[in-house]
Amino acid sequence: MEKKLFIKNMVCNRCIKTIQSDVETLGIHLKHIELGSIIYEEKSIDDFENIKNVLENNGFEILLAQDQQLVEQVKIELIKLLQKLPLQLNKTLSKHLESKLNLEYSKISKIFSVTEHITIEKYFIKLKIERVKELIQLQEGNFTEISQLLDYSNVNHLSRLFKSETGMSLTNYKNNQKSIRNPLDQIR
């Protein structure tokens, strides 16, 4: 029987590769895998527990509650938006999420805020700031180019947000010898 599992903390392609490799090592065939979920063919009553153990050993968690699944789907959609730059939102963030999740934004937003204690917009800003940090460390352009890649109206807007989120200026961050980035699965 085909089963779909929603998985927390699955935020990058390395997560996909790790889960795929470890689950297939168990002899369980994955029909589909993407950020935040897997579909597998359940052949034994032990398959779910075996997958659960493999996931937990790698820092992942199976989400059973619908609200948790929705929150994770929102996070995955936002992460996907930032994977391919320049950021191209052809509509508002709320309309984008409505179309991807087939729910009214007011419901999505309420569940996300209650569950995560942060608004979707504030969470997206935090994700974008982490992407800025990555681009700075990889020396992928100057601050103006980075602000354009992430669809900020101007570099001053990015600078203000960056300073309010990190407590340091873009220049100070760039000149700092330490990598001060937050893993995407720990952004709150």
Secondary structure, 3 states (H helix, E strand, C coil): CEEEEEEECCCCHHHHHHHHHHHHHCCCCEEEEECCEEEEECCCCCHHHHHHHHHHHCCCEEECCHHHHHHHHHHHHHHHHHHCCCCCCCCCHHHHHHHHHCCCHHHHHHHHHHHHCCCHHHHHHHHHHHHHHHHHHCCCCCHHHHHHHCCCCCHHHHHHHHHHHHCCCHHHHHHCCCCCCCCHHHCC
